[in-house]
Amino acid sequence: MDGKNECNKKEVIKFAGAFIAWVIGSGFATGQEILQFFTSYGYLSYGVVLLNLMGFLFLSQIIIATGYQHKTETLFNHFKYFCGEKLGAFYSWLIPVTLILIMPVLISGAGAILSEYYGIDHYIGSAIMAVMVVCAYLIGFERLIKIVSIIGPVIIIFLMLVGTITVIHDLNNFMEVPKYEPILSKSHSAPHWIISSILYLSLCFLSGSAYFTKLGMSANNRKDAKYGGIFGAIAIVLAIAIMNTAMLLNSENITSLAIPVLYLAKKISYILGAVFSIVLILGIFSSCSAMMWSVCNRFTIGGKRGNQTFAILVAICTFLLSLFSFSELVGIFYPLVGYIGLVFIACVIYKGIKLS
């Protein structure tokens, strides 16, 4: 398989889309995640963007390549590979718990969007998303990849469109950003922008490591997976940079909103806002479905039926947790997961440098 030197463009796009799909959950796509980890630091948010560009490119290549190299090993454990036997075993058991903390944030985001834009009760909206996610899990990983790899690029395009139009329209507000730093600082994810940079990388790559490893394993060509990861990482960080700028230019209005990006879309056009709200729902679905797979795939007690029952129980559990405030869930769980993943990220970096 390594003998194949030519990239398959369709496969590269598919892998890039699947990579994007993990990251663009409700926190990212709604702008709440970007607000707390990036925009809240004012001009210094561009330092967070730069560090994340370097981190995304480096970490994605290590983890995806590792998956490809071990694709024939049915029982390959990437946590033990990077962190050693004992620490790897600890992370192996910890990651499902971590993802179960993140999934309610995604499902709550769906409820918040449906409530804010369409007047549907928050609880009903969250319940609809929970049902969609468990159904997606039951169809299998390969079919799931085909679905989410289409959704990912669509959302990135919409985010860039909304962000670019906003930047062009509101660029005159750029010099006013320092005026709103006291308001923005209330949304800080960490006491310093460099810590926020590291936490965001940790959040994305601890929670997504099993999924990214599986992506590498599913590749038929090393270069397809490699360039898919590169283009996916660049697209993600470019979207962050554009949306961060758009939100900085609207600092006065977005800090108190659960769905900042939807506000920006509605400001451009009500119709664009309506379309974008649907795109956001699809983004949440894609990311949460990938997480459901990562949580439930390792549960084998009771065979296929036991696995399906477990998936339904996970969906019910995450739905119940999703009934709390969306922005508060992002502010509590996302930095927490980031701190949990710091040692894992350090191990990945060490292993990547050692083998390079």
Secondary structure, DSSP 8 states (H G I E B T S, - for coil): -TT--S--HHHHHHHHHHHHHHH-SHHHHHSHHHHHHTGGGGGGHHHHHHHHHHHHHHHHHHHHHHHHHTTT-TT--HHHHHH-HHHHHHHHHHHHHHHHHHHHHHHHHHHHHHHHHH---HHHHHHHHHHHHHHHHHT-HHHHHHHHHHHHHHHHHHHHHHHHHHHHHHGGGGGGGGGGHHHHGGG-SSSSHHHHHHHHHHHHHHHHHHHHHHHHHT-SSHHHHHHHHHHHHHHHHHHHHHHHHHHHTTHHHHTT-S-HHHHHHHHH-HHHHHHHHHHHHHHHHHHHHHHHHHHHTT--TTHHHHHHHHHHHHHHHHHHHTTS-HHHHHHHHHHHHHHHTHHHHHHHHHHHHHH-
